[in-house]
């Protein structure tokens, strides 16, 4: 997974750096459509990462599924409330008086 994410990062950002280097060296002979395409590739890099993680990591996929379906995501992180018993009400009554 890390190789895939790194390769996508390298392709997107490497192309960006090459284009900007060529623009500075070649005195703006790079077409603006090319620059816009490369900038879109940089944004694409950030957008594609969650999909790469989901395709390549089962644990990530399960956690996203739990978040989307709201099935136990919050309850697994929050400490459970103590069960209501007589000791709690006795303690509450003592502090109230």
N, C-alpha and C positions, 0 to 999 in steps of 0.2 A: 504494500500500500504506500509506504513512504517513497518508494522509487517512482511510482506512478504520479503521486502528488508533486514530487520534485521535478519530474520530467515535464509535466504540464506547466509548472511555474517557470522552468528554464526556457521552454519554448515561447511562452507568452511574454515574459519580461525580457528575455534575451533579444527577441525580435524588436521589442520596443527600444532597447538600448542601441541596437545596430542602426535602426532607422534614425534615431536622434543624432547618433554619431555621424551618419552620412549626411544628414541635413546640415550639420555644423561644418563639416569638411567640404561638402559639395555646394555650399552657398545656396541652400533652399531649392535644389533641383528635384527634390522628392515631391511627388504629387500629393496634394492635400487629402485625396481619397485614400491613399496608402497610409498616411498618418492617422486618419480617422479609423481605418481598419485595424491598425496596430493598437490604437487606444482601446478599441472595442475588445480586442484580444486580452488586454490587461484586465478589463472589467470582467470578462468571461472567466479568467483565472479564479477570481474570488467566488463567482457564482457556481462554478462547477465543483468546487471542493466538497460541499456536503453530499453531492451525488456520488462522487468517487468514494467517500467514506462509507456511504450507505451500501454501495455495491460491493465493497471489499471487506467490510467489517460487520460481522453478524451482531456483535454486542451493540455497536452504534445504531444499527438498523432496528434492533429490538427497543432501544431506549427512545428513539424517535417515534416508533409506533406507539409506545406507552404514552408519550407526551401528546401525540395527536389525538389518541382515543381517551385521554385523561383517565386511564385505568390504573390507579394506584401510584401514579407518579409523585403526587404530593404526599400521599399517606406514607410512602416508604421513606420520606425524608423528615417528616414531622414526628416528634415523640408522641406516642399515644397518650390520650388523656387517662388519668387514673380512674378506675371504676368507682362508681358512686357506692359508698358503703357508710355504715353508721359512724365510723371513726371520723370521717370527713365532716359530717353534719354536727357531730359533738364538738369537734374542734372549732367549727364556724360559730356555733352557739356560744362557746366559751369566750371567743374573742369579741363577740358582739356585745356581751354583757359586761 
